[in-house]
């Protein structure tokens, strides 16, 4: 029978317990059992939470390699600047925040001023006030080569990428957020080559894996020291390079994050980036180095859209399913110049050789520059064909970033690193053995194929930058959740690579149904390299998701066990340019949106099957 006690009796009981604890040396109850609710007396004062001031520089020391470089408190509405005067474009603090810069060594000591010389991994961390903290850590991935000003005391690294601002995440969502320069400050691939032209394995490791892992570990440690308690949930949110980083965390450091949002992941790094230079080699070898003009790009890519965008008798303005699009400009008189037997008399017309070049752009890299008829193989499949080194962009996507007047600089950087010859790169690539001299222009198809092969062979030196391990069992077993998404009109990274990776994971992890228990993929028609129209048709206006919408799916899955649905509806926002709101479902891969009846620009007209 329970015995009711008065307040005085309760107090007396507590005093007896306290006396017993004292009699037992303060370490617990009889026989050493702990007394619940009474902390042990260690003789030391309780640890104090960190303050947002310079005292953090001496008090936060999680290990010997970590240094606090800078601490600054920002008030709500204050310009986010460390030096200089604010401008109308300067971001402001959305709430009271604490901003911290860390350096994690040892870096890569070397010649002063050399791109390969680094003091270590720079990390910027944003902490909301204790009252505003939602007990989450929500860090952001990088873009491109992922360098930044994280280790520089005079600047705050500007917002980049589609995952959003770390400062806004802390100020609006209330989550601790962070970004990293992954061990280097420069924005091209020079950091990854030693002054003697050899592979800089130390900074490749920091860039590929260690930088993001250290950011996760140090952000968790700082949050615990600042708030006096651990975060309840930790999330990764990245796009492109940031998407690759998220996959690397799931593969190599599966305990770092509970949930990972990986958009347009740049895994298969050396494969697709080497192939990004292929359109430029096609122009050099097949077209005498004469670039295809913007008008010509628009003519041919828009013709591909017009041939493949019809749903329910309506032209959508973007290709809903590139896998089904087999448009071939070499047999389309409407794009061939009249002088070559076609019917196009505009400045955007193309020659037969240029039309064939488009088929090569779309198919992707081959060792000899060959390309099959699109009727037989359009280059869009989960697995590469025997002749393909890697995929090209989908028909209808803008090709200007890869097949425009100049190469995408990361691609020429990567080929220079694979061949260990800096002169192949563009002039922004600097090295003591020689700077970039645009020697990519002289590469043959066979030489580019050799660079592709070397990129795969050098994965050990490049710290497995391809991030292509299909074994996610450790991440799955610790109940981690991963959502990936990719635009089907991506202008830089072929979405087929993401489909390829997902298919390989499913094959290794027990099939699609088993894989969907922890890893889900959505493909987004018309979406480019970011949350925008990626097509050559400026009037396409495809319905797209938002980063916030996808992040909410992830947090609900992790925190509430609500599985991301097989159908996610997305819609456009009415504007002066596009007043009519369009919508469509994003179907959980491998399902596709199939028109059933009604207006094909409305989600209700589709089923996912």
N, C-alpha and C positions, 0 to 999 in steps of 0.2 A: 504494500500500500504506500502511495506517495504521501509524504509528510509536508504539509504547508509550513513555510517559514516566514516570519515577519521580516521586514527590512533589517531590523537589528540582528535577528538570527543569521540572515545571510551575511551580514558584515562580520559577525563573529566567526562563521564558518570560514570565510575568506582569510581572516586573521590566523586561524588555526593552520590553514594550508600554507600561508606565508611563513608562519613559524616553522612548519615542517620543512619547507624548502631551505630555510636558513640553517636548520639543524643538520640538514644533509649536505651542507656545503654549497647550496644554491644550484645544484646540478640536476635536481629532480626529486621525485617522491621516494617512498620506501623501495629498496632493492634497485634504485637508480632509474625507475620509470619516470618519464617526464610528466610534469604537471601541465595539462592543457591550459593555455591562456596565460601562463606565467613564463616570460622569457628567461632563459638561463642568465645568471649573473657572471659574465666573463671578466668583470673587473675593468672593462674598457667602455667608454661612452659610445652610444649608438652612432652609426655612421650618419653623417649629415648629407643631405642632398646637395648636388652641385648648384652653384649660383651662376647666372648668366653674366659673368664678368671675368676679368683676367685671372681670378683665382682658379678657374678651370684649367689653366695652363699647367699648373703644378698638381692639381688634385685629380685630374683624369689621366691615368697612366695605366691602361689595360695591359700593356706589354712594353718591352724596351724599344720596339721599333716604331711606336706611335707617338707623334708629337702634336700637341694642339698649337696651331699657328695663329689663330685669331678667334676672338669671341666678340660678338656684338649683339646688343638688344635693339630690336626695332619696335616702335609703337605702331598701333593701327593707323593707317593712312600715311605713314612716313615713306619717303622715297627709298627704294632699295638700292642704295649707293654706299660705297665705302669712301670714295673721294670724288671731288668735282661737283658740279651743279646739276640738278635734275633738269630734264627736258620733258616735253609733253608725252614722250613715249616711254619714259622711265617707269618701270612697274612700281607699284606701291604695296606695302604690307596690308594684307586683308584682315589681319588681326595682330595682336601682340605676338612677337616671335623672338626666338633666340637663334642666332646664326653662328655656326661653328665651322671652321676650316681645320682639317686634319691632314697630316702627312704620315704615310705608312712606308717606312723604308724596307730594304736598304736602297732601293733605286738602282741606278746603273751609272756609277762614277765614270768619268771619262774626260775627254778634251773639252775645255770650256767652250760653250757655244755650239758644240756639235749636237745635231738633232737627236743622237742616240744617248746623250748624257741626261740623266734624270735623277732628281733628288728622292724620288719615290712616288707613291700613289697619292694623288690629291683627292680629298673627299670633302664635299660640302654637305652639311647636315642642318636641317631646319626643324626646330622644336616649338610646338605650340605651348601655351601656358598649361600648367597642370590642370586647371579648371576646364580647359578646352580640349585636352587630350582624349581621344576616343579609344585609347589602348591599342591602336594599330600602328604598325610601321608600314609605310607604303612608298617604296623607293622607285626611282625612275631610271630607265636605261638610256644609253647614249645613242648617237647617230654617226654614221660614217666611220672614221678612224677613232672617234670617241675621245679625242683630246679636249683640253679645256683650260680655263684659268683657275682651276680649283686650288692650286698651290701658290697662286699669286695674291699678295696681301692687298693689292689696290683695286681688285675687281671681283664682281660676282658673276659667275658664269651665266650667260644669257640663256633664256629658254630655247630649247631646240627639240625637234621631234614631235611626234603625235601623241605622246603619253601625257603631255601637260607639264606645267611648272611645278617644281618641288616646293617653291615658296607658297604658291597658291594651295597646294595640297595640304600643307601645314596650316595655312591661314583659314581656308574655307572648310575642308573636310575635317581638320583637327587631327590628322595623322602625322607622326614623325616622318619626314621625307629626306631623301638624300640623292646625290648624284656623284659620279666619279670621273676623273680624267683617265682612268685605267693606266696611269703611270707615265703619261707624256702630255706636254702642253701644245704641241704643234698639230696642225689639222691635216697633214698628209702622211704618206707612208715612210718618210725619211727616217723616223725614229726606229724603225724595225730593221735597219741595216747598220752594221758597225762601220767605223771610219775606213776599214780596209775592204769593205764591200761584202763581208760575210754576214750571215744571219745573226741578228741580235736576239739570241734565245731568251735572255732575261726579260727584255721588254715585250717580246712576243708572249711570254707566259703571263706578264702583268696585264697585257691587253686582252688576251684570250680568256683568262680564267681568274687569276689571283686578284686583280683589281676589284672585280664585282663581288668576289667572296669576302675580301677584306671590308668592303663597304657594308655588306650584310652584318658581319661580325661586329664591327666597330659601331655601327648605328644601333644595334641592339644593346651593346654595352653602355653607350652614352645615354640612351633612353633610360636604362635601369638606374644609372648613377644620378640622372637628372630628376627623375620622378620618384625614385625609391622603390620601384616595382618593375617587373618584366612586362613587356608588351604581351598582349593576349594573342594577337595575330600579326603575321608578317606577310606582305605582298610585294611581288615584283610586277612592274608595269613598264613594258618597253615595246618599241616599234623599230623594225629594220635591224640595225646593229643591236638595238635594245631587245628585239625579239630573239635574236641569236643568243644574247646574254642570258635571257630567261631560260632558254633551252639548255644552255651550258650549266646553269645552276641546278636544273632538274637532273641533269646527267651526272655532274661531278660533285655537287654539294647539295644533295637532296634534302638535308635538314635545314637549309637556310630559310626557306619560304614555305608557308602553308598554301599559298595560291600564287600562280604565275599567269599573267596575261601577256601573250607573245604575239604581237602583230607583225605581219609580213617578215617573218624571221630570216635574217641573213646568214642562216647556216648553209652548209655546202659551200662555204665561203670561197675557197680557191676555185671551185668548179664554176660557180655562176659568175664570179667577178672576172675570171679570165675570159669567159664567154662574153662578158659585157664589151670587151674590146673587139670581138669578132665582127660586128657591123662595120667598124672602121677599117678593118683589114679587107672586108668585102669591097668597100669603096676604093681602097688603094689598089687592090689586085684586079678587080673586075671593071672598075669605072675610071681608071687612070687617076685616082685621087681627087676627082671632081665630086664634091659633096652634093647630095640630093637636097634640093631647096625646101623651104618650109611649105611653099605652095604645093610642091609635088608630094610631100609627106601627107598633107591634108587630103589631096585628091585620092590617093591610093588607100589610105587608112579609112577615110570616110566611105569609100566604095566598099570596103570590107564590112563596115558596120551596116551599110544599107543592104548588103547581101545576106546578113546573118542576124538582124535584129527584129524580124517580123514575128509577132506573137498575136494570135487572134485577129489577124488582118490589120494590125497596127504596128507601125515602126516605133520601137522604144527609144531609139537614138543611141543605144549602147548594146553590146553583144551580151545576151543573158547567159549563154553557154558556149564559151570558146572551144570546148572540146568538139562541138558539132559544126564548127565553122570551117569550111574548106575552100574559102574564096581564093581564087588564083588570078592575079592581075595579068599574067602573061597571056591569058585567053579572053581578057575583057577589053574589047575594042574601045569602050567608053573612057578608059584611062590612057590608052596608047595614043601617042601623037599622030596626027594626020600624015606627017612626013614618013612615018613608019608603018602606014597602013591602017592606023586606028581612026577613031572619029573625034578625038579630043583636040581642039584647036586653041586651048587656053595655055597660059604660062605654067599651069600645074600638070600638063601632060607628061608622060614618061616614055622613055625608049624601051624596047624589049629587054635590053640588058638591065636597065633600072628596075623594070617589073620583076625580073628574075631575082634581083638583089633583095627585093621585099620578101620574096619567098624564103630566101636565106636568113634574113633578119628574124622572121617568125619561126623558122624551124630550129635555129640554134646552131652552135658550132659543130662542124665536122672537120675531120683531119685534112681533107683535101678540097674543101669548099664546095662539095657536091650537095645537092638538095633533091629529094624525091618530089614527085608530083603531089600536091596537097590532096588530091583525090585518093592517093594511096596512103599517105601519112602526113597529117597536118602538124606534127610536132607536139601535139598536146595529149600526153598520156601519163599515167602514173609512173611508168618505167621508161627510161630512155631507149630508143631504138639502137640496134647494133652500131649504126653509123654515127649516131649523135654522141658528141662529147658531153654536151649539156643543152638545155632548152633555150629557146628564144622567147621574146615577149609574145603575148597573145594578140591575135588579130583584133584590130580596133583600138588597142592601147596606143597612146602617143609614143612615137619612136624618137622624138627629138632629143631626148636625153642621152641615148646611146648611139643613134645613127645620124645625129646632127652634124654641124660643121666641125666640132671638136670632140675628142673622146671624153667619156666620163672619167675624171682624173684618177679615181680609185682603181679603175681597171688597168691603166697604164702603170700606175705605181705597183700593182700586184704582179704584173708580168715582169717588171724590173726586179722585184724581190725574188721571184721564182727563178729567174735566169741569173740573178746576182750581178746585174749590170744596170747601174743607175741611169746611164745615158738613154735607155729605152723610154724612160718616163718623160713627163712634161717638165718644163724648166723649173717648176716649183719644187721639184724633188732635189734635195741637196745632199751631197756626200763628198768626202775628201778624195775619193778616187775619180770623181767626175760628177757633174750635175746633170739633171735631166736635159736631154737634147732632142726629144721627139723622135728617137730612132725606132719607135714603134711603127712608124710609117713604112719601114723597109721590111717588116716581118712578112714571111710567107705563111701560107696556111699550115704547112708542116711545122714551121718554127713556133707558131702559136699553139699548135697541138702539143709540141714538146714542152712548152711552158705549162700547159694544163696538166700534163703528166707529172712534171716536176713538182707542181703545187701539191698534188696528191701524195707523191713520194716524200715530200718534206714535212709532212704533218707532225712528225716528232719534233723537228726544229721549230715549227710554227705553233707549238703548244696545242696541237689538235684544234686549230681554228675552225675546221669544217664542222665541228659540233654536230656530228651525225650519228652518234651512238644510238641505236634503237632500243637499248636496254634501260628502261625507266622503272625497273622493278623496285629499286630502293625508294624512289619518290612515291610510287604507288603504295608501297607497304607502310610508309609513314603517314598515309592518308592525304598526301599532297594532291592539289587539284590544278589542272592546267587547261586554259582556254587559249586556242590559237585562232587567228583569222587572217585572211589574205584577200586583197582586191584582185579581181579577175582582169582588171585593166591596169595592173601595176606597171609603172613606167621604168622601173629599175630592176626589180627582182621577179623573175618568172614565178608565178604561183604554182606551176607544175612541180617546182622543187619542194614546196610545202606539202603538196599532195603525195609526192614521192616519199618524203620522210614519214608522214603519217601512216602511209601504207606499210612501210617497213616496220614501224613500231607495232602496228596492229598484228602483223605477221609474227612478230617475236613475243608479243604480250598476250597471246591467246585469242586473237581475232578482234574484229571491230567492236562487237558488243562488250567484250571484256575491257577493251581499251577505253571505250566511252565512259566507263565507271570512274575514270580519273582524268581523261584527256579528251577534249572535244574540239572540233574544228568547224569553222564557218567560212565559206567562200562568198565574196561580196561582188556581184556583177557591177561593172562600171567604175569601181573604186580604184583610184590610182595609188601612188606611193604616199599615202596619207589619207585623211578623211576628206577626199575631194574627187571631183570628176577626173579620171585618168585617161579618158578617151581623146581621140583627135577631134571629136565633135564638141565644139564649145557650147552647144545648146542641149547637150545630153541630159544634164541634171538628174543623175540616177539617185534613187533613194539609198541613203547610207546610214550606218549606225554611228553612234558617238562613242568616244573612249569611255565616257561616264556610264553609258548604257551597258557596255560590255564588262566594265569593272564591277558594276552592281550585280551582274549575273555571277561573277566570280565570288564576291563576298557572300552572297546568299548561299552559294554552294558550300563554301568553306564553313561559314558560321551557323547556318541553319539547316544544312543538308538538302537544300532545294536544288535539284539538278537543273542545269541549263536546258531549256526546252528544245524539242526537235524543230521548233518553228519560232523564230524571233522576228517580229514585225518591225520594219524600219520605214521611215517616211522623210520626205523633203520638208523644208521649212518655207512657207510662203514668203516671197520677196517681190520687189518691183520687177525684177527680171523674169522671175518664175512664179507667178501668182498661184498657179494651180498646184495643189499638194498631191504628190504621187507617193505610193507606198508599195511595198512588196515584202514577202517573207524571205528571211535568210534561213535556209534549211541546214540542219545538222548533217555534216558530211558523213556518209556518201549520198544522202538524200538530195534530190533536186526539186526546184519549184516547177510544177507542171500546171499550165493554164487549164482550168476546168470550164469556166464560162464567165462572161461579163467583161468589164473594162480591164484590159491587161496592165493598166497603170494603177490598179488598186490591189492591195494584198488579198482581199477577200476573194479574188478571182483565181487564186492558186491553191493547190494542195502540195504538201511535201511528200514525195514518194520516190 
